[in-house]
Amino acid sequence: MSTVAICPTCGSHSRIKELEGKVTYQAVQDEEAFKKISQLKKAMEKFKAKAEQLEKELEEIKNRAV
């Protein structure tokens, strides 16, 4: 998932990429795209939290079965 921040040069919303210690900014052209990126990021965070919870439950079940 891309990290979105304000570009220090132009002030637009940009995706940040870091390769070999060099940070590059790629502008997000459409405001709707920026909103969609934020929505997807929130959805992925919820999914990740639920997956971690299920992994813990599975581990507990495995430990009880042994």
N, CA, C and O atoms as a GROMACS GRO file, in nm:
protein
  264
    1MET      N    1   0.085  -0.116   0.000
    1MET     CA    2   0.000   0.000   0.000
    1MET      C    3   0.089   0.123   0.000
    1MET      O    4   0.189   0.130   0.072
    2SER      N    5   0.052   0.217  -0.080
    2SER     CA    6   0.129   0.340  -0.093
    2SER      C    7   0.110   0.430   0.028
    2SER      O    8   0.004   0.434   0.090
    3THR      N    9   0.215   0.503   0.060
    3THR     CA   10   0.208   0.605   0.162
    3THR      C   11   0.179   0.737   0.093
    3THR      O   12   0.247   0.774  -0.003
    4VAL      N   13   0.077   0.807   0.142
    4VAL     CA   14   0.037   0.933   0.080
    4VAL      C   15   0.071   1.047   0.176
    4VAL      O   16   0.042   1.039   0.295
    5ALA      N   17   0.132   1.153   0.123
    5ALA     CA   18   0.169   1.269   0.203
    5ALA      C   19   0.168   1.393   0.114
    5ALA      O   20   0.146   1.384  -0.007
    6ILE      N   21   0.191   1.507   0.175
    6ILE     CA   22   0.199   1.633   0.101
    6ILE      C   23   0.341   1.650   0.047
    6ILE      O   24   0.438   1.638   0.121
    7CYS      N   25   0.352   1.679  -0.081
    7CYS     CA   26   0.483   1.701  -0.144
    7CYS      C   27   0.542   1.832  -0.092
    7CYS      O   28   0.474   1.935  -0.095
    8PRO      N   29   0.667   1.830  -0.046
    8PRO     CA   30   0.727   1.953   0.005
    8PRO      C   31   0.756   2.056  -0.104
    8PRO      O   32   0.770   2.175  -0.074
    9THR      N   33   0.765   2.014  -0.228
    9THR     CA   34   0.796   2.105  -0.338
    9THR      C   35   0.672   2.177  -0.391
    9THR      O   36   0.669   2.300  -0.402
   10CYS      N   37   0.568   2.098  -0.424
   10CYS     CA   38   0.451   2.158  -0.488
   10CYS      C   39   0.328   2.167  -0.399
   10CYS      O   40   0.233   2.238  -0.432
   11GLY      N   41   0.328   2.097  -0.286
   11GLY     CA   42   0.217   2.103  -0.192
   11GLY      C   43   0.099   2.015  -0.228
   11GLY      O   44  -0.005   2.024  -0.162
   12SER      N   45   0.111   1.930  -0.330
   12SER     CA   46   0.001   1.842  -0.368
   12SER      C   47   0.008   1.710  -0.291
   12SER      O   48   0.112   1.676  -0.234
   13HIS      N   49  -0.103   1.638  -0.290
   13HIS     CA   50  -0.103   1.505  -0.231
   13HIS      C   51  -0.021   1.415  -0.323
   13HIS      O   52  -0.041   1.414  -0.444
   14SER      N   53   0.071   1.340  -0.264
   14SER     CA   54   0.160   1.257  -0.345
   14SER      C   55   0.183   1.122  -0.280
   14SER      O   56   0.176   1.107  -0.158
   15ARG      N   57   0.210   1.023  -0.365
   15ARG     CA   58   0.254   0.893  -0.316
   15ARG      C   59   0.404   0.900  -0.296
   15ARG      O   60   0.477   0.954  -0.379
   16ILE      N   61   0.450   0.845  -0.183
   16ILE     CA   62   0.592   0.847  -0.151
   16ILE      C   63   0.652   0.710  -0.179
   16ILE      O   64   0.596   0.608  -0.139
   17LYS      N   65   0.764   0.709  -0.247
   17LYS     CA   66   0.839   0.586  -0.271
   17LYS      C   67   0.983   0.610  -0.231
   17LYS      O   68   1.038   0.717  -0.258
   18GLU      N   69   1.044   0.511  -0.167
   18GLU     CA   70   1.184   0.524  -0.127
   18GLU      C   71   1.262   0.409  -0.186
   18GLU      O   72   1.236   0.293  -0.154
   19LEU      N   73   1.357   0.440  -0.272
   19LEU     CA   74   1.444   0.342  -0.334
   19LEU      C   75   1.588   0.382  -0.311
   19LEU      O   76   1.629   0.493  -0.345
   20GLU      N   77   1.665   0.292  -0.254
   20GLU     CA   78   1.807   0.314  -0.229
   20GLU      C   79   1.831   0.444  -0.154
   20GLU      O   80   1.925   0.518  -0.184
   21GLY      N   81   1.747   0.472  -0.055
   21GLY     CA   82   1.764   0.591   0.028
   21GLY      C   83   1.716   0.720  -0.035
   21GLY      O   84   1.726   0.826   0.027
   22LYS      N   85   1.664   0.714  -0.157
   22LYS     CA   86   1.615   0.833  -0.227
   22LYS      C   87   1.462   0.835  -0.223
   22LYS      O   88   1.397   0.739  -0.266
   23VAL      N   89   1.406   0.944  -0.173
   23VAL     CA   90   1.260   0.958  -0.162
   23VAL      C   91   1.208   1.029  -0.287
   23VAL      O   92   1.257   1.136  -0.323
   24THR      N   93   1.107   0.968  -0.351
   24THR     CA   94   1.044   1.030  -0.467
   24THR      C   95   0.896   1.051  -0.438
   24THR      O   96   0.833   0.971  -0.369
   25TYR      N   97   0.844   1.159  -0.493
   25TYR     CA   98   0.703   1.193  -0.477
   25TYR      C   99   0.635   1.185  -0.613
   25TYR      O  100   0.685   1.239  -0.711
   26GLN      N  101   0.519   1.116  -0.618
   26GLN     CA  102   0.442   1.109  -0.741
   26GLN      C  103   0.304   1.166  -0.710
   26GLN      O  104   0.230   1.111  -0.628
   27ALA      N  105   0.270   1.275  -0.774
   27ALA     CA  106   0.146   1.346  -0.744
   27ALA      C  107   0.023   1.262  -0.776
   27ALA      O  108   0.018   1.193  -0.877
   28VAL      N  109  -0.077   1.269  -0.686
   28VAL     CA  110  -0.207   1.209  -0.711
   28VAL      C  111  -0.289   1.317  -0.780
   28VAL      O  112  -0.318   1.421  -0.720
   29GLN      N  113  -0.324   1.293  -0.905
   29GLN     CA  114  -0.386   1.397  -0.987
   29GLN      C  115  -0.531   1.425  -0.951
   29GLN      O  116  -0.577   1.539  -0.963
   30ASP      N  117  -0.602   1.325  -0.909
   30ASP     CA  118  -0.745   1.339  -0.891
   30ASP      C  119  -0.780   1.333  -0.741
   30ASP      O  120  -0.736   1.242  -0.671
   31GLU      N  121  -0.858   1.427  -0.694
   31GLU     CA  122  -0.897   1.430  -0.552
   31GLU      C  123  -0.977   1.305  -0.516
   31GLU      O  124  -0.965   1.255  -0.404
   32GLU      N  125  -1.060   1.256  -0.609
   32GLU     CA  126  -1.135   1.133  -0.582
   32GLU      C  127  -1.040   1.015  -0.565
   32GLU      O  128  -1.066   0.927  -0.483
   33ALA      N  129  -0.933   1.013  -0.641
   33ALA     CA  130  -0.835   0.905  -0.627
   33ALA      C  131  -0.772   0.911  -0.488
   33ALA      O  132  -0.750   0.807  -0.426
   34PHE      N  133  -0.744   1.030  -0.440
   34PHE     CA  134  -0.687   1.044  -0.306
   34PHE      C  135  -0.784   0.991  -0.201
   34PHE      O  136  -0.744   0.921  -0.108
   35LYS      N  137  -0.912   1.024  -0.216
   35LYS     CA  138  -1.013   0.975  -0.122
   35LYS      C  139  -1.022   0.823  -0.128
   35LYS      O  140  -1.034   0.757  -0.024
   36LYS      N  141  -1.018   0.767  -0.248
   36LYS     CA  142  -1.027   0.623  -0.265
   36LYS      C  143  -0.906   0.553  -0.202
   36LYS      O  144  -0.921   0.448  -0.141
   37ILE      N  145  -0.788   0.612  -0.218
   37ILE     CA  146  -0.668   0.555  -0.157
   37ILE      C  147  -0.685   0.551  -0.006
   37ILE      O  148  -0.649   0.452   0.058
   38SER      N  149  -0.737   0.657   0.053
   38SER     CA  150  -0.758   0.662   0.197
   38SER      C  151  -0.859   0.557   0.241
   38SER      O  152  -0.839   0.491   0.343
   39GLN      N  153  -0.968   0.541   0.165
   39GLN     CA  154  -1.068   0.441   0.199
   39GLN      C  155  -1.010   0.301   0.193
   39GLN      O  156  -1.034   0.219   0.281
   40LEU      N  157  -0.933   0.273   0.089
   40LEU     CA  158  -0.872   0.141   0.075
   40LEU      C  159  -0.773   0.113   0.187
   40LEU      O  160  -0.764   0.001   0.237
   41LYS      N  161  -0.699   0.215   0.225
   41LYS     CA  162  -0.602   0.201   0.332
   41LYS      C  163  -0.672   0.164   0.463
   41LYS      O  164  -0.627   0.076   0.536
   42LYS      N  165  -0.784   0.233   0.494
   42LYS     CA  166  -0.860   0.204   0.615
   42LYS      C  167  -0.917   0.062   0.610
   42LYS      O  168  -0.914  -0.010   0.710
   43ALA      N  169  -0.969   0.022   0.495
   43ALA     CA  170  -1.025  -0.112   0.481
   43ALA      C  171  -0.918  -0.219   0.501
   43ALA      O  172  -0.942  -0.321   0.565
   44MET      N  173  -0.799  -0.195   0.447
   44MET     CA  174  -0.690  -0.291   0.464
   44MET      C  175  -0.646  -0.301   0.609
   44MET      O  176  -0.613  -0.409   0.657
   45GLU      N  177  -0.646  -0.189   0.681
   45GLU     CA  178  -0.609  -0.191   0.822
   45GLU      C  179  -0.709  -0.272   0.903
   45GLU      O  180  -0.670  -0.348   0.992
   46LYS      N  181  -0.840  -0.258   0.872
   46LYS     CA  182  -0.943  -0.337   0.940
   46LYS      C  183  -0.926  -0.485   0.910
   46LYS      O  184  -0.935  -0.568   1.000
   47PHE      N  185  -0.901  -0.517   0.783
   47PHE     CA  186  -0.881  -0.656   0.742
   47PHE      C  187  -0.759  -0.715   0.813
   47PHE      O  188  -0.764  -0.830   0.858
   48LYS      N  189  -0.652  -0.639   0.822
   48LYS     CA  190  -0.530  -0.686   0.886
   48LYS      C  191  -0.554  -0.715   1.034
   48LYS      O  192  -0.508  -0.816   1.086
   49ALA      N  193  -0.627  -0.626   1.102
   49ALA     CA  194  -0.657  -0.645   1.243
   49ALA      C  195  -0.741  -0.771   1.264
   49ALA      O  196  -0.715  -0.848   1.356
   50LYS      N  197  -0.840  -0.792   1.178
   50LYS     CA  198  -0.924  -0.911   1.190
   50LYS      C  199  -0.843  -1.037   1.162
   50LYS      O  200  -0.861  -1.138   1.231
   51ALA      N  201  -0.756  -1.034   1.063
   51ALA     CA  202  -0.673  -1.149   1.030
   51ALA      C  203  -0.581  -1.183   1.147
   51ALA      O  204  -0.562  -1.301   1.179
   52GLU      N  205  -0.524  -1.082   1.211
   52GLU     CA  206  -0.437  -1.106   1.327
   52GLU      C  207  -0.516  -1.168   1.442
   52GLU      O  208  -0.466  -1.258   1.510
   53GLN      N  209  -0.638  -1.121   1.463
   53GLN     CA  210  -0.724  -1.176   1.568
   53GLN      C  211  -0.754  -1.323   1.539
   53GLN      O  212  -0.749  -1.406   1.629
   54LEU      N  213  -0.787  -1.355   1.415
   54LEU     CA  214  -0.817  -1.494   1.378
   54LEU      C  215  -0.694  -1.584   1.390
   54LEU      O  216  -0.707  -1.700   1.428
   55GLU      N  217  -0.577  -1.530   1.360
   55GLU     CA  218  -0.454  -1.608   1.377
   55GLU      C  219  -0.431  -1.642   1.523
   55GLU      O  220  -0.390  -1.753   1.556
   56LYS      N  221  -0.458  -1.546   1.612
   56LYS     CA  222  -0.443  -1.571   1.756
   56LYS      C  223  -0.541  -1.678   1.802
   56LYS      O  224  -0.504  -1.767   1.879
   57GLU      N  225  -0.666  -1.669   1.756
   57GLU     CA  226  -0.766  -1.769   1.792
   57GLU      C  227  -0.725  -1.907   1.743
   57GLU      O  228  -0.738  -2.006   1.816
   58LEU      N  229  -0.676  -1.915   1.621
   58LEU     CA  230  -0.631  -2.042   1.566
   58LEU      C  231  -0.516  -2.100   1.648
   58LEU      O  232  -0.513  -2.220   1.674
   59GLU      N  233  -0.423  -2.016   1.688
   59GLU     CA  234  -0.310  -2.061   1.769
   59GLU      C  235  -0.359  -2.114   1.903
   59GLU      O  236  -0.309  -2.216   1.951
   60GLU      N  237  -0.457  -2.046   1.965
   60GLU     CA  238  -0.513  -2.093   2.092
   60GLU      C  239  -0.580  -2.228   2.076
   60GLU      O  240  -0.565  -2.316   2.162
   61ILE      N  241  -0.654  -2.245   1.966
   61ILE     CA  242  -0.720  -2.374   1.940
   61ILE      C  243  -0.618  -2.484   1.921
   61ILE      O  244  -0.635  -2.595   1.972
   62LYS      N  245  -0.512  -2.455   1.847
   62LYS     CA  246  -0.407  -2.554   1.826
   62LYS      C  247  -0.341  -2.593   1.958
   62LYS      O  248  -0.314  -2.710   1.983
   63ASN      N  249  -0.316  -2.493   2.044
   63ASN     CA  250  -0.252  -2.521   2.173
   63ASN      C  251  -0.342  -2.605   2.262
   63ASN      O  252  -0.291  -2.691   2.335
   64ARG      N  253  -0.473  -2.584   2.260
   64ARG     CA  254  -0.566  -2.662   2.340
   64ARG      C  255  -0.574  -2.806   2.289
   64ARG      O  256  -0.590  -2.898   2.368
   65ALA      N  257  -0.563  -2.825   2.158
   65ALA     CA  258  -0.573  -2.958   2.099
   65ALA      C  259  -0.451  -3.044   2.131
   65ALA      O  260  -0.458  -3.167   2.127
   66VAL      N  261  -0.340  -2.980   2.161
   66VAL     CA  262  -0.215  -3.056   2.188
   66VAL      C  263  -0.211  -3.103   2.326
   66VAL      O  264  -0.114  -3.168   2.366
   0.00000   0.00000   0.00000
